[in-house]
């Protein structure tokens, strides 16, 4: 998870470093008019990076909303829970033998409900993080897009 946060940052830093190399090459080759080319390349790179971040955040937000609306079903059936699930509980063998079918069913339903709620909470957390990937780069994209329009006019 932490690695996935640093990948876009490393990508952005790499793009900025490549931009610096391009800028240095243009400055040494064309003393006149090189600044406008450098500025255009920089603006297009910023536009590209922020657009990719916004698109990635939008896709992640859509996936989080889908997980909130329809969380994945619980994978263990009641029969498996009766057979194997009770071994992981804190109950002793005598207490497990005393549990009736209805009590086991109630415990199973509570476990399924708790897991579904955990999935929804995780999806809400991911939605908030994804909105950050939309809200933060979007104003930068809009600002540089307007700068580009002003330069072309």
Secondary structure by P-SEA (a helix, b strand, c coil): cccccaaaaaaaaaaaaaaaaaaaaaaaccccaaaaaaaaaaaaaaaaaaaaaaaaaaaaaaaaaaaaaccccccccaaaaaccccccccccaaaaaaccaaaaaaaaaaaaaaaaaaaaaaaaaaaaaaaaacccaaaaaaaaaaaaaaaac
